[in-house]
Amino acid sequence: MVRPITFSIDIEAMRHNLERVRARANGRKVWAVVKANAYGHGIENAVKGFAQADGLALLEIEEAQRARETGWKKRIVMLEGFFDAEDLARLEVLDVETIVHDRWQIELIRTTPHQNLRVHLKVNSGMNRLGFDPGEVPGLIDELNAIAGVKVVGIVTHFANSERAADADDCVSLNAQLQRMKPLLGRTDVELCLANSAAAMLRPEAGGAAVRAGIVLYGVTPDSAIASSDLDLVPAMTLTARILTVRDVAAGESVGYGSRWTAPRDSRIAVVACGYADGYPRAMPDGSPVWIAGKIAPLAGAVSMDMITVDVTDVPEARPGVEVELWGRHVSVNTLASLCGTIGYELLVSIARRVPMVSD
């Protein structure tokens, strides 16, 4: 018996979104970011959906191997670089490029043999996580290029703020971050990759020779104030489940753990086979939207481990076996994320392993 919940991946939507990014990139190369199992969409689906990208960017060497085994023959770059000597040794075997963000990585490169190790230097433009100060970079390029079998091919940064909402002229505005990078912006001997999803879609002044597109490739905007349709993006993931039962609840009766929701009128309540153990956030409040039979119905009661309850009083078509959309094209993942105090990214990567995935 298969539990009636699934999440589906629309590969054609992924192709469409890549085309939208390509148009915004305006001639720049496009790296498709497929970290975290392609934001929960599956590396194998990403290889198909992003076949026209110039390269894949990810975090784990195992995911790079999966991409190669699936048939990806173009460039791959490791966004956090290698983590140990074993990873470093596998890079050239898999023909994978690496980011270098710290001195210890350079020392490990220096003490190991290489035939064709291609390196991108990570620069700290104001995020203050990973990366070298911009002023260090020219010397580091010379230092790495002097190591036999090693070639610096790129410079990468990651903006702390590139959404439209972050326009303030302070130390981490996009303008300030670009100003910090200014000594490197004129270099033509290496590929400059500056723009993430938000900058690629919203801030053309970010420039560079390449962009790294992540969340937008999956049809979700990096700024929750902007709808996917505003950027002509199509959500690629849809989480659906089926109604297990529909019960009548009299006015004044409560539903679910803690009796959080009390019926304001005689109501019909649908019990749906999806809970926080599937990746639907327990923090989702009453009234959160669920798409049922072409209508929005409100969540009614606390999310439990395996079930949610929805007020379908105004959805007469709701009955056992009817499919409902938890998020996808009709219910924005960003909308849901905002309601429970998080971001759409987190919901996409939080689908539990017990939920089967289908793709088309």
HELIX and SHEET records of a PDB file:
HELIX    1   1 ILE A   11  ALA A   25  1                                  15    
HELIX    2   2 LYS A   35  TYR A   39  1                                   5    
HELIX    3   3 ILE A   43  GLY A   49  1                                   7    
HELIX    4   4 ILE A   61  THR A   70  1                                  10    
HELIX    5   5 ALA A   85  LEU A   94  1                                  10    
HELIX    6   6 ARG A  103  ARG A  110  1                                   8    
HELIX    7   7 PRO A  134  GLU A  136  5                                   3    
HELIX    8   8 VAL A  137  ASN A  145  1                                   9    
HELIX    9   9 LEU A  174  LEU A  185  1                                  12    
HELIX   10  10 SER A  197  LEU A  202  1                                   6    
HELIX   11  11 PRO A  204  ALA A  206  5                                   3    
HELIX   12  12 ILE A  215  TYR A  218  5                                   4    
HELIX   13  13 SER A  228  LEU A  231  5                                   4    
HELIX   14  14 TYR A  257  SER A  259  5                                   3    
HELIX   15  15 TYR A  276  ASP A  278  5                                   3    
HELIX   16  16 VAL A  333  LEU A  339  1                                   7    
HELIX   17  17 GLY A  344  LEU A  348  1                                   5    
SHEET    1   A 6 LYS A 295  PRO A 298  0                                        
SHEET    2   A 6 PRO A 289  ILE A 292 -1                                        
SHEET    3   A 6 GLU A 323  TRP A 327 -1                                        
SHEET    4   A 6 MET A 237  VAL A 249 -1                                        
SHEET    5   A 6 ILE A   5  ILE A   9 -1                                        
SHEET    6   A 6 MET A 357  SER A 359  1                                        
SHEET    1   B 9 LYS A  29  VAL A  33  0                                        
SHEET    2   B 9 GLY A  55  LEU A  58  1                                        
SHEET    3   B 9 ARG A  75  MET A  78  1                                        
SHEET    4   B 9 GLU A  97  VAL A 100  1                                        
SHEET    5   B 9 LEU A 117  VAL A 123  1                                        
SHEET    6   B 9 VAL A 150  THR A 157  1                                        
SHEET    7   B 9 GLU A 191  ALA A 195  1                                        
SHEET    8   B 9 ALA A 210  ALA A 213  1                                        
SHEET    9   B 9 LYS A  29  VAL A  33  1                                        
SHEET    1   C 6 LYS A 295  PRO A 298  0                                        
SHEET    2   C 6 PRO A 289  ILE A 292 -1                                        
SHEET    3   C 6 GLU A 323  TRP A 327 -1                                        
SHEET    4   C 6 MET A 237  VAL A 249 -1                                        
SHEET    5   C 6 SER A 267  VAL A 272 -1                                        
SHEET    6   C 6 ILE A 308  ASP A 311 -1                                        
SHEET    1   D 2 SER A 254  VAL A 255  0                                        
SHEET    2   D 2 TRP A 261  THR A 262 -1                                        
END                                                                             
